[in-house]
Amino acid sequence: MSLKPSSEANPTLDVLVVGAGISGLTIAHELAIAKKYRVLVAEAQDRVGGAITSAKNDEGYQWEEGPNSFQPAPELLRLAVQVGLKDELVLADGKLPRFVFLNGKLNALPMSPPSAIASNILTWGGKIRLAIGALGFARPAMAGEESVDQFFSRLLGKQAVERLVAPFISGVYAGDPKQLSASAAFSKIFRLENNYNGLLAGAILSAKERKAQKLSDPNLPKVKTGELGSFREGIKMLPEAIATKLREKGAVVKQQWTLRSLEKQGEVYISKFDTPTGEETVTSRSVVLSTPAYITAKLLQNYLPAASQALNEIFYPTVACVVLAYPKSEFAYDMKGFGNLIPRTQGVRTLGTIWSSSLFAGRAPEGWQLLLNFIGGTLDPALAKLSESEIIAAVHQDLKKTILRPNTKVEPKAIAVHVWDKAIPQYEIGHLERIATVEAELQKSQGLYVSANFIGGVALGDCIKRSLQEANKIDAYLK
Ligand SMILES: Cc1cc2nc3c(=O)[nH]c(=O)nc-3n(C[C@H](O)[C@H](O)[C@H](O)COP(=O)(O)OP(=O)(O)OC[C@H]3O[C@@H](n4cnc5c(N)ncnc54)[C@H](O)[C@@H]3O)c2cc1C
C-alpha cells in the first residue's frame, strides 16, 4: 500500500511524524509497523537520522560527527533487530579503559572497587570522601532543586566532582554542572539515592535488574557489561534501516519537507510544508513533533504560547566535532582505550577525545589513528566565533598536551569539522517544570504529541525508550 496523504480518496492520515531523527523514526516504526496505522514522516533535511551523522571517504576513514557509540539498551537492540541489523551490530570491548587527563598525564578510570583504591585520579582524602558518600552516608539534600554540582558534591565530595563527574558531563552534555539539574539530567542516578540505600547499593541492584531484563529476551544480541555499540557502516545504519522498512511497509517518508505551520480544524490537524515542489498540506488525526525544542517552540508559538515559551527556555550550546587522524607513531601512549576526558581545571580547551579507530575495526587505514574531539559547550561560548582552521589548530595544540608526543612535528590530517550551532539540549534547573508545562499545554490539544531528546534523556537509548512510550499513548488515543 502506498499512502497518498493529500489524495481525495484517502485524505486523512492517522499519524504525521515531524522530524526523522531517531525519536521520530522510532515512533513512526512502532505505529506504522507494530500497530498498523497510516503514517507519514516528514523530514526537513535531505537525509534521515538528525544528529546521527556517519560518513566515510575514499582514503579508508569512516567516522561519526554526532553520536559515536551507544549503550546497548534492550529497546535499542530490539529496534535494530526488527529492522534487520542484528548482524551489522558491532561492539567495542567493554574492558577498554577510559582515561582522565590530570596533572599532565592520562589516568585510567577505575573499573572496579580494588582498582579505584589503586587509582591516582583522587587523593586518599578524595577516595575516602567518595566511599563514604557512595555507601549511603551523605547528608540529606537541602530544600529546592539541586544542581548536578550540588548533588554530586554532597554525595561524593568536591574532588570527585571536579575530576570525575564534571568531565563526564562534558562528555555527555558539553554542559555546566552548576546549571544542570540533577533530577532532570541524571534522573537514574538521582533515583538511586532516593529509592535505594546509597549510590553503590543502588547501582548494583539496578545493574542486576537491567541484566535480568536483557536475559529475558533471547532474540537480542548478546552484550557483555561495559560494551558500547555501533553498526558496521556507522550509527546511521539504524535510521536508514528504519526508513527503508517504513517505506517497504507502505508508510511514507518524505525528505526536504519542512513543517511551517500547524493548526487544528475540528478533529483533524492541517499541517503545511515547504517542499522542493512547492507547498504541501497534510491532514492527520494526530501529529508528533520530534523536532528540537527551539523549532517546536516556533511551531507552537501561536497555537500553545505557554508551551512555546517553556520550550524556548531550553538552552543548546555550540559544540564542534573535530575528526582528525595522525600516524600511530606520533602518540605518547599505545592508544588502547575508549578515549580521554579533560577536567576544566587542566588548562586544555578540548572537552574530550574519542579514540575512534581503537573502538571499532575499519575506521582508519593501517598505521593511522582516528580521533573524534569535542570542543565548545556551555562553558566555552567563544568557540562559536572560531573559523574551522582555528578550531583544528586549537584541538591540535591540546592533543600535543594530552596524547600526542609533545614534540611531534606532524600536522593533523583533518577529516571533518562539524560545528553544531545548537548541539545538545541542556537539562538545566527548572527543566522538569518546563516539560510539565509543555505536557499540560498539550492536554489542551488532543492528538498533538512532542517526543524528542529534550524529554527523558539525550542518549540514543533514552530517545528510543521514551518514543516507544509516546507511541503507546498515541495508539491509545487513536483507538
Ligand atoms: C555532537 C553530539 C554527540 C552525541 N553523542 C552521543 C553518543 O555518543 N551517544 C548517544 O547515545 N547519544 C549522543 N548524542 C545524543 C543523540 O545523538 C541525540 O540526543 C539524538 O540523536 C536526538 O534524536 P532526536 O530524534 O530526538 O532529534 P534530532 O536527531 O535532532 O532530530 C530532529 C529532526 O527534526 C528535523 N526537523 C527540524 N525542523 C523540522 C521541520 N520544521 N520540519 C521537518 N523536520 C524538521 C531535523 O532536521 C532533524 O532531522 C550526541 C549528540 C550530539 C549532537
The ligand as an ORCA input file, in Angstrom:
! r2SCAN-3c Opt
* xyz 0 1
  C      27.678     16.057     18.869
  C      26.756     15.045     19.505
  C      27.291     13.894     20.064
  C      26.450     12.938     20.651
  N      26.990     11.772     21.152
  C      26.162     10.788     21.572
  C      26.664      9.481     21.857
  O      27.863      9.220     21.711
  N      25.794      8.523     22.258
  C      24.449      8.772     22.400
  O      23.698      7.862     22.791
  N      23.935      9.995     22.105
  C      24.745     11.000     21.685
  N      24.236     12.223     21.327
  C      22.800     12.487     21.535
  C      21.889     11.886     20.460
  O      22.572     11.788     19.242
  C      20.665     12.778     20.267
  O      20.082     13.111     21.510
  C      19.606     12.096     19.385
  O      20.189     11.624     18.185
  C      18.476     13.085     19.117
  O      17.476     12.461     18.325
  P      16.088     13.193     18.071
  O      15.349     12.399     17.076
  O      15.398     13.463     19.373
  O      16.475     14.635     17.487
  P      17.262     15.022     16.153
  O      18.246     13.986     15.826
  O      17.724     16.412     16.383
  O      16.137     15.010     15.026
  C      15.244     16.074     14.802
  C      14.919     16.109     13.317
  O      13.903     17.091     13.070
  C      14.200     17.665     11.805
  N      13.468     18.947     11.693
  C      13.759     20.107     12.297
  N      12.848     21.049     11.963
  C      11.974     20.471     11.117
  C      10.794     20.932     10.440
  N      10.329     22.190     10.605
  N      10.135     20.063      9.641
  C      10.564     18.787      9.491
  N      11.666     18.292     10.125
  C      12.352     19.125     10.936
  C      15.703     17.826     11.830
  O      16.232     18.032     10.552
  C      16.124     16.501     12.470
  O      16.372     15.506     11.495
  C      25.052     13.185     20.703
  C      24.517     14.342     20.130
  C      25.354     15.260     19.517
  C      24.755     16.487     18.860
*
